[in-house]
Structure formats: structure tokens, C-alpha cells
Amino acid sequence: MPLTPNAIYKDLENKDLDKPFAIELLLNLLDNSENVETRIESIKILNKIKVDDDRTFKFLEHLLISDQNEEVRYLTILVLKNQYLDKAFDPMVWALEHEQSLRCLISIILTLSEINNNKAKSYLIKKLKKFYKKDSNSILSHLFEKDTLENISNKELGDSMINFYILSFLKKTFGYFKFKINEFGHITELDLSNVERYSSDLNKLENFLEPILSLKDLKKCDLRFNHLTKMPEILNGSIEFLDLSYNRLAYLPNLYNFKTLKSLNLKSNRLRNLPESIGSLISLKDLNIRNNMISFLPKSINFLSSLQVLDLHGNKLNSISINLSNSIKELEIGWNNFDTIPIGLKNLASLEKLGFGGNKLTNLPDWIGRYDSLRQLDLYDNKLMKIPESMGSLKSLEKLNLRNNKLSNLPSSLSNLKSLKILNLSWNNFTILPKWIGALSSLEELNLWGNLLEIIPESIASLSSLKILDLNFNKIRELPPYLKELEQEKGLIIKI
């Protein structure tokens, strides 16, 4: 005789058991097994085989009312909703009045809202009026001001009740937090950042994320600084901005339900890899994975055709063997383990910002000069000894950071960088500066801290836009007259 729910289901499929006997065995396991997983799996199988007899209904009704395990009660609600909706009203009403689990409460309300009759509508309206009477300033005021409740569908009434339950639960559990609602009183934005600081260890936010993230009108959710270790699969398909930064996530769930997501912030977690399903985020524009432990990227990232900002700073990457989307405008790969810039980045024609600081670069490819739209280039804290002539083709470049490399000279082609506003050459090996430095007509800040300079070329006086000149930790004993004049007459800030 089969002893596990899956074995029972297999025998039923193979017609070694008939349906009534299979149900009998599953109910017996539910009633007598001390193994929670066995009991949970038994309910899942009951839902799968589509039970419809009265005896099973009575058994499930009792289970909903009396079982101590939250997962068992939750799955029981699903079976009653899926298989016994016409009989579910009375047990759901009783459960709604006595249930403590937010997840179960939401499932109960969803079940009641699917019962499309006047009895269910009257009950939902009665509950909503009771809530509104207690708190006329709540989100329900939008509902009462907008229309008479009788003209609203059961499903809409249920949605309003779910929003009210969730906000009430969050206020009771975590205290103050920020939120926004729409004209129907539905939550559109939730700022739950750092709310766990107000709660006990028993009330972990991650235990309530499934109902929160299932809110159908929720567009923006901030969950930063909450010690989250796990995430549910998002069910509502409406979230556009999700901030999970500064938590303890070691892995991500299946992401196929995130199709509306535009911004996903995973900064400062414990992620070692990304799921292949990340490629399903077809609306994603901003992906921040900064400060994790990622050592490779899944090829499915190639499918992120809307991606504009990708932050991979502070991981363990040493190569990128994928073809990133040409839509990317900002790419940050600083503080990884790259010794060369991957050839796969060559064709990112829309790139405006590229960060490669804190790697092991010893040279730059000639094609670095093909980024016509590049405005910011960070190459600090590498091992560069020279800069290619082609970098002078970066006509849109406004900020160039070459701090802490091994540079002693620059190619004359850089004199073409007429848009350059900030140039950081600090902590290199410069003993002299080229005279063409004065051709950088837009330069506002020149940082030369920590070099070996003894003199500054007079051409620097031609930099009419210059506001800050940092000469600290060089070998310059005294400012030349032309710099003193700039300091006095044009307000140039000189640090020496």
C-alpha cells in the first residue's frame, strides 16, 4: 500500500487506485501523520485530483477551523476555493473572524470575493462599513466617497478589504511607515525600509511578503535594511520599482512574474549568482547588483532589451561572455577582477557612463575611443601605464578619473576633449604636465594630488573655466605668479 502522497497520486494516475480510495488514503495521512510536509503534500494532491464529495468538504472545513499549522490552513483555503466555492461561504466567514495569519486572511477574502452572489456581497459591505465606522480617516474613505458600495463588484470590494487588512496589519506590527494610495483606496507605494527595527524577532517582515507583494495595484515597494533572507515569487504582475538593497538575500526566486519591473535594486546582499529567469524582465531599465558575490552572469541577460543602467560594482567578475543590450547607458563594473576590458562591451553605442575602477587593468583597447556618447569614464585604482591615443575621440567626455595608476604622461590627443570638466590624475607618476593641458577649455576641476610635479605649465592659465586646482603632495615649493593671479582675480581654489 502506498505510504506517501506522491505515491498515492502516481498509483491513481496508473489506475492502480480508484479516486475514492485515493482520497481516503490522503485524508488518513492528513488526520494521522505527524510529518508536516506529508500533510502539506496531501492537501496539494487533493487539490490536484479535484475532490468534490461532501465527506472531504466536511473534513477540510474542520481542518480550516482547527489546524494549528498556517501552511495547512492556507492550502485548505485554496482547495475550498478551487473545488467547493459554492459551499465555501460559511467556513470562510468563520475563518475570517478568527484567523490571525495575514497570508490566510488575504486568501479568505479572495475566496469570498469570488463568490458572486448577494449573500457574499452583503457580508463584504457589512465588514467594510464596520471598518470605516472605526476609522473614517482610513483608506476606505476613498471607497465611500467615490460610489455606493452596492454598485461595486464583489471582486472590487474584496480588493479594498485586502488593502485595508494589509495596512492595518503593517501598522500594528511595525509602527510608522510611508505609503500612497490611488483613487480607489488601493496601495500603490509602500516604503517599508528598516521597519524591522521596531518589531520583535517573531515578526520578521519576510514572513509577510507574499500577501504584501501580491497587492494588485502596488507599483513601488522599498524593502531596504530588513535582514531579508528570502523572497516569494511575485504574483501580482504590477510592481515597477522594487528595492531589496542592504538585506541578506543569498538567492533569488523564479522571476518570471516580474515582467512589469522597471527598476530592481539588489545592492549589498549575499548573492552568488542570478537565476536564468532574470532574462524575463522585459521592462527592466535599471538593475543594481552592487556589492554582492557574483562571479558570472547568466546568458539570459542578453534578453534585457530595455536595460539602461547596469551596476555590477564590487563583485567577483573577471570576464563577461555575454552581449549586453545596446540600450545600456550606464555600466559600472568597478572593484571586480578584470585585467582587460571585455571585447563584448565594444558595441555599446549608447553608453554615457563606464566605470572600471578598482580592477587590474594594465592597458586599454584602442576601441575605447568609439563611445561617442560617453560622458563619464572611471579608471581609478588600476595598473595603467599608458593611455591610448584613441581616447582623444571621446568628444562628449565630461569626467575622466585616472586616480591611482602608474601614469607618467598622456597622449596629446586628449587635448581634443573640449567637453571635459573634471580630470583626476592624482596618485600617479607625473613629473611634468604637457603644455596642451591649456586646451581643455571646459575644464573646471584638475586634481594632481600625490604626483612628482615641480612646476606647472603656464598654459594652465588659459583654462578660463577652472575652479579647483589640487596640487597637494607634489614637489611644488611655491606657486608661480600666473597661478597666484588666477587665485586672486578669478577666485581659483588652489590646494597645495
Stockholm file with secondary structure:
# STOCKHOLM 1.0

chainA/1-496         MPLTPNAIYKDLENKDLDKPFAIELLLNLLDNSENVETRIESIKILNKIKVDDDRTFKFLEHLLISDQNEEVRYLTILVLKNQYLDKAFDPMVWALEHEQSLRCLISIILTLSEINNNKAKSYLIKKLKKFYKKDSNSILSHLFEKDTLENISNKELGDSMINFYILSFLKKTFGYFKFKINEFGHITELDLSNVERYSSDLNKLENFLEPILSLKDLKKCDLRFNHLTKMPEILNGSIEFLDLSYNRLAYLPNLYNFKTLKSLNLKSNRLRNLPESIGSLISLKDLNIRNNMISFLPKSINFLSSLQVLDLHGNKLNSISINLSNSIKELEIGWNNFDTIPIGLKNLASLEKLGFGGNKLTNLPDWIGRYDSLRQLDLYDNKLMKIPESMGSLKSLEKLNLRNNKLSNLPSSLSNLKSLKILNLSWNNFTILPKWIGALSSLEELNLWGNLLEIIPESIASLSSLKILDLNFNKIRELPPYLKELEQEKGLIIKI
#=GR chainA/1-496 SS CCCSHHHHHHHHHTTSSCHHHHHHHHHHHHHHCCCHHHHHHHHHHHHHTTCCCHHHHHHHHHHHHHCCCHHHHHHHHHHHHHHCGGGCHHHHHHHHHHCCCHHHHHHHHHHHHHCCSHHHHHHHHHHHHHHHHHCTTSTHHHHHHHSCGGGSCHHHHHHHHHHHHHHHHHHHHHCCCEEEECTTSCEEEEECTTGGGGSCTTCCGGGGHHHHHTCTTCCEEECCSSCCCCCCCCCSSCCCEEECCSSCCCCCCCCTTCTTCCEEECCSSCCSCCCGGGGGCTTCCEEECCSSCCCCCCGGGGGCTTCCEEECCSSCCSCCCSCCCTTCCEEECCSSCCSSCCGGGTTCTTCCEEECTTSCCCCCCGGGGGCTTCCEEECCSSCCCCCCGGGGGCTTCCEEECCSSCCCCCCGGGGGCTTCCEEECCSSCCSSCCGGGGGCTTCCEEECTTSCCSCCCGGGGGCTTCCEEECCSSSCCSCCHHHHHHHHHSCCEEEC
#=GC SS_cons         CCCSHHHHHHHHHTTSSCHHHHHHHHHHHHHHCCCHHHHHHHHHHHHHTTCCCHHHHHHHHHHHHHCCCHHHHHHHHHHHHHHCGGGCHHHHHHHHHHCCCHHHHHHHHHHHHHCCSHHHHHHHHHHHHHHHHHCTTSTHHHHHHHSCGGGSCHHHHHHHHHHHHHHHHHHHHHCCCEEEECTTSCEEEEECTTGGGGSCTTCCGGGGHHHHHTCTTCCEEECCSSCCCCCCCCCSSCCCEEECCSSCCCCCCCCTTCTTCCEEECCSSCCSCCCGGGGGCTTCCEEECCSSCCCCCCGGGGGCTTCCEEECCSSCCSCCCSCCCTTCCEEECCSSCCSSCCGGGTTCTTCCEEECTTSCCCCCCGGGGGCTTCCEEECCSSCCCCCCGGGGGCTTCCEEECCSSCCCCCCGGGGGCTTCCEEECCSSCCSSCCGGGGGCTTCCEEECTTSCCSCCCGGGGGCTTCCEEECCSSSCCSCCHHHHHHHHHSCCEEEC
//
